[in-house]
Amino acid sequence: MKINGYKPTGEVFKAYQQNKVDKNKSNKASQPAADSVQLSHEAKFKKEIENTLKELPEVREDIVNKLKKEIQAGTYKPDAHKIADGILQERLLDKEI
């Protein structure tokens, strides 16, 4: 019995490898570009505010030193109305949250 078109195993393997390489090249070329994200103006503004707040010192030394001096000198007079307003505002905020 004679089989026409028979190729040795080595040649078949080479053809398979070449086909595999060609497919990989075509897959890479057809892949879409990397994902990207576009932030809204509101998100950008929020990020700017967050960055600005991070730059602010946790303790405002100038105000603390001023109050210390006033307390030591006996000239510190807190405004009772401002304190009461602050307490009420804080309570209102707690109810909203």
N, C-alpha and C positions, 0 to 999 in steps of 0.2 A: 504494500500500500504506500502510495506517495502522497505527501501533503504539500500543496503549493502555498507559497507565501509564509512559510515558517521562518521566524527570526530567532536567533539565539537569545537566551535569557538576558544577557548583558545589554543587548540593544533595546530590548523592551524596557528594561529598568532605566536606561538612559532617557528614553522617551518619556517615561513616567516622571522622572525627576525634573526634566525640562518643563513639562506641563505644570508641575507643582510650582516651580519658580515663576512661570508666566502668570499663574493665577494669583500668587501673592503680590506681584507687581501691579496687576490690574485692580486688586482689592484696595491697595494703598492709595492708588491714584483716584479711585472713586469714593473714598471716604470723605465725609463732609469736614469742614474746618472745625477747629476746637469750639466748644461751647463758649458763649459770652453772656454777660449780664449787663443790662443798662439800668441804672438807678434813676428814679424819678427825681424831680426837683425837690420835692418834700423830703425824700430820703437823704439826698445830698445835704440839705439844710440841717436836718436832724443830726447827721454825722458831724457837720461843722460845729454845731452846738455842743455835742458830746466831747469833741476834741478840745474846745475852748474851756469847758468845765473841768476837764482833766488837767489843764494847765494852771487852773486857779489853785492857790495854796489851800490846804485843808484848814489851817488856822491863820486868820488875818492878824498878824503880829502888830501892825500899826494900831488897830482898834483895841486889841487886848492891852497894849502898853498904855494907850490913852486912858482906858477905863481904870487900869491899876493906879495910875497917877491921881486920877480924880478921887478914887476911893481912899487912897492913902492921905490925900490932902483934905478929905472930908467935903469935897465940893460935888460929889456925884449925887445927882437928884434924878432918879428914874421917874418917868412919866407914867402914872398909874393908868391913865386912859389908854395909852399905847400898849401897855402890858395886857389890859383887859381885852382890847381889840384883838391882839395876837392870840390870846387864849380862845376867844370866840371863833376866830377864823380857823384855827386848828381843829376845833370841835366840828365845825361845818365841813371841813375837808374830810374828817374821819367818817362823817355820815355819808358823804358822796361816794367814798371808796367802798 
